[in-house]
């Protein structure tokens, strides 16, 4: 009997696929590509409730924070100093939020990642701020509804309205503060580099530095090695798929969401 690899979470992958389905269906019916853009928002919100807690209030607040963060990054992206400062601030806050409990770090990370990526995508598409807000006005409610659908249809189905906190001990809070400052500094350096040299897909350079900068040498080495292996394996695989598959907005959106 074949078994899935240990690293493959089949139920989570299934919930992610179900959560992406409404956007795909509406795209098929209307042909509006912006409905596919919401896939990243959907997966970010789904990860927030899956890794932190099944809280309706958390889901709604996370969606609100995500929308405000995307608008903020979009507004400052043309101003290098403001962009660098905002990236550094989010690098700090994405880890500092874990003062509410270690599980909350996922909410911070998956506000920073999609906000940074989505704002870059909107700028690359030549969108105005009004057009970007219109995308969010459709994408965020669709994302919230899709997450609720996936987590009601598939187990586990336990939800509560309010959220829980798991306060840290004083020593843990101090260590977390140092780690958050370390991440903020790493993000600051890479954001400055991206602003000066404008490399392709610079948003991933910034986020990679935040992911590796944990404030702990052993963990940083481990994550850095994972990033290196992922790049060495993922880049050739992605390039091969790009050559084999036809250009397609749905395939592009599915790849972003499931990744």
HUPELIN-V373792 format. One record per residue. N is the residue number from 1. RES is the residue in one small letter. PHI is phi in radians with two decimals (none if undefined). OMEGA is omega as a letter, one per 40 degrees, with the letter a starting at -180 (* if undefined). BURIAL is # if it has 16 or more other ideal C-beta (glycine too) atoms within 10 Angstrom, else .. Layout:
<<N	RES	PHI	OMEGA	BURIAL> <N	RES	PHI	OMEGA	BURIAL>>
This chain:
<<1	x	none	a	.> <2	x	-1.30	i	.> <3	x	-2.09	i	.> <4	x	-1.22	i	.> <5	x	-1.01	a	.> <6	x	-1.06	a	.> <7	x	-1.41	a	.> <8	x	-1.68	i	.> <9	x	-1.61	a	.> <10	x	-1.03	i	.> <11	x	-1.06	i	.> <12	x	-1.16	i	.> <13	x	-1.12	i	.> <14	x	-1.16	i	.> <15	x	-1.09	i	#> <16	x	-1.09	i	#> <17	x	-1.14	i	.> <18	x	-1.14	i	#> <19	x	-1.15	i	#> <20	x	-1.37	a	#> <21	x	-1.04	a	.> <22	x	-1.03	i	#> <23	x	-1.10	i	#> <24	x	-1.11	a	#> <25	x	-1.11	i	.> <26	x	-1.15	i	#> <27	x	-1.11	i	#> <28	x	-1.10	a	.> <29	x	-1.40	a	.> <30	x	-1.92	a	.> <31	x	1.31	a	.> <32	x	-1.52	a	.> <33	x	-1.12	a	.> <34	x	-1.11	i	#> <35	x	-1.17	i	#> <36	x	-1.33	a	#> <37	x	-1.08	a	#> <38	x	-1.23	a	#> <39	x	-1.05	i	#> <40	x	-1.14	i	#> <41	x	-1.12	a	#> <42	x	-1.05	a	#> <43	x	-1.17	i	#> <44	x	-1.08	i	#> <45	x	-1.18	i	#> <46	x	-1.12	i	#> <47	x	-1.09	i	#> <48	x	-1.01	a	#> <49	x	-1.37	i	#> <50	x	-1.26	a	#> <51	x	-1.58	a	#> <52	x	-1.74	a	#> <53	x	-3.02	i	#> <54	x	-1.46	a	.> <55	x	-2.15	i	#> <56	x	-1.12	i	.> <57	x	-1.10	i	.> <58	x	-1.07	a	#> <59	x	-1.03	a	#> <60	x	-1.21	i	.> <61	x	-1.18	i	.> <62	x	-1.06	i	#> <63	x	-1.09	i	#> <64	x	-1.11	i	.> <65	x	-1.08	i	#> <66	x	-1.12	i	#> <67	x	-1.12	i	#> <68	x	-1.12	a	.> <69	x	-1.20	i	#> <70	x	-1.09	i	#> <71	x	-1.08	a	#> <72	x	-1.15	i	#> <73	x	-1.11	i	#> <74	x	-1.10	a	#> <75	x	-1.19	a	.> <76	x	-1.76	a	#> <77	x	-1.10	i	#> <78	x	-1.47	i	.> <79	x	-1.93	a	.> <80	x	-0.98	a	.> <81	x	-1.06	a	.> <82	x	-1.18	i	.> <83	x	-1.10	a	#> <84	x	-1.09	a	#> <85	x	-1.13	a	.> <86	x	-1.17	i	#> <87	x	-1.05	a	#> <88	x	-1.11	i	#> <89	x	-1.08	i	.> <90	x	-1.19	i	#> <91	x	-1.03	i	#> <92	x	-1.18	a	#> <93	x	-1.16	a	#> <94	x	-1.11	i	#> <95	x	-1.80	a	#> <96	x	-1.08	a	#> <97	x	-1.08	i	#> <98	x	-1.17	i	#> <99	x	-1.04	i	#> <100	x	-1.35	a	#> <101	x	2.43	a	#> <102	x	-1.00	a	.> <103	x	-1.10	a	.> <104	x	-1.23	i	#> <105	x	-1.04	i	#> <106	x	-1.13	i	#> <107	x	-1.14	i	#> <108	x	-1.10	a	#> <109	x	-1.10	a	#> <110	x	-1.61	i	#> <111	x	-1.78	a	#> <112	x	-1.12	a	#> <113	x	-1.00	a	#> <114	x	-1.18	i	#> <115	x	-1.11	i	#> <116	x	-1.12	a	#> <117	x	-1.13	a	#> <118	x	-1.12	i	#> <119	x	-1.15	i	#> <120	x	-1.07	a	#> <121	x	-1.11	i	#> <122	x	-1.12	i	#> <123	x	-1.12	a	.> <124	x	-1.10	i	.> <125	x	-1.43	i	.> <126	x	1.32	a	.> <127	x	-1.31	i	#> <128	x	-1.51	i	.> <129	x	-1.06	i	.> <130	x	-1.11	i	.> <131	x	-1.17	i	.> <132	x	-1.09	i	#> <133	x	-1.14	i	.> <134	x	-1.15	i	.> <135	x	-1.09	a	#> <136	x	-1.17	a	#> <137	x	-1.10	i	.> <138	x	-1.60	a	#> <139	x	-1.20	a	#> <140	x	-1.22	i	#> <141	x	-1.07	i	.> <142	x	-1.11	i	#> <143	x	-1.12	i	#> <144	x	-1.08	i	#> <145	x	-1.10	a	.> <146	x	-1.18	i	#> <147	x	-1.13	i	#> <148	x	-1.09	i	#> <149	x	-1.06	a	#> <150	x	-1.12	a	#> <151	x	-1.55	i	#> <152	x	-1.66	a	.> <153	x	-1.23	a	.> <154	x	-1.94	i	.> <155	x	-1.31	e	.> <156	x	-1.35	a	.> <157	x	-1.94	a	.> <158	x	-1.23	i	.> <159	x	-2.25	i	.> <160	x	-2.31	i	.> <161	x	-1.44	a	.> <162	x	-1.39	i	.> <163	x	-2.05	i	#> <164	x	-1.90	i	.> <165	x	-2.10	i	.> <166	x	-2.22	a	.> <167	x	-0.99	i	.> <168	x	-1.53	i	#> <169	x	-1.26	a	.> <170	x	-0.93	i	.> <171	x	-1.10	i	.> <172	x	-1.15	i	.> <173	x	-1.16	i	.> <174	x	-1.14	i	.> <175	x	-1.13	i	.> <176	x	-1.10	i	#> <177	x	-1.05	i	.> <178	x	-1.14	i	.> <179	x	-1.13	i	#> <180	x	-1.12	i	#> <181	x	-1.14	i	#> <182	x	-1.10	i	#> <183	x	-1.14	i	#> <184	x	-1.05	i	#> <185	x	-1.16	i	#> <186	x	-1.08	i	#> <187	x	-1.16	i	#> <188	x	-1.01	a	#> <189	x	-1.11	a	.> <190	x	-1.24	i	#> <191	x	-1.14	i	#> <192	x	-1.09	i	#> <193	x	-1.08	i	#> <194	x	-1.13	i	#> <195	x	-1.17	a	#> <196	x	-1.44	a	.> <197	x	-1.90	i	.> <198	x	0.87	i	.> <199	x	-1.23	i	.> <200	x	-1.05	i	.> <201	x	0.96	a	.> <202	x	-1.07	i	#> <203	x	-1.08	a	#> <204	x	-1.30	i	#> <205	x	-1.11	a	.> <206	x	-1.11	a	#> <207	x	-1.20	i	#> <208	x	-1.05	i	#> <209	x	-1.11	i	#> <210	x	-1.17	a	#> <211	x	-1.19	a	#> <212	x	-1.36	a	#> <213	x	-1.38	a	#> <214	x	-1.66	a	#> <215	x	1.56	i	#> <216	x	-2.15	a	.> <217	x	-1.07	a	.> <218	x	-1.12	a	.> <219	x	-1.13	i	.> <220	x	-1.12	i	#> <221	x	-1.09	a	.> <222	x	-1.09	a	.> <223	x	-1.21	i	#> <224	x	-1.08	i	#> <225	x	-1.12	i	.> <226	x	-1.05	i	.> <227	x	-1.10	a	.> <228	x	-1.12	i	.> <229	x	-1.10	i	.> <230	x	-1.06	i	.> <231	x	-1.18	a	.> <232	x	-1.16	i	.> <233	x	-1.57	a	.> <234	x	-1.24	a	.> <235	x	-1.10	i	.> <236	x	-1.08	i	.> <237	x	-1.11	i	.> <238	x	-1.13	i	.> <239	x	-1.11	i	.> <240	x	-1.12	i	.> <241	x	-1.11	i	.> <242	x	-1.09	i	.> <243	x	-1.32	a	.> <244	x	-1.44	a	.> <245	x	-1.70	i	.> <246	x	-1.25	i	.> <247	x	-1.01	a	.> <248	x	-2.70	i	.> <249	x	-0.97	i	.> <250	x	-1.10	i	#> <251	x	-1.14	i	.> <252	x	-1.10	a	#> <253	x	-1.14	i	#> <254	x	-1.13	i	#> <255	x	-1.09	i	.> <256	x	-1.13	a	#> <257	x	-1.11	a	#> <258	x	-1.26	i	.> <259	x	-1.12	*	.>>
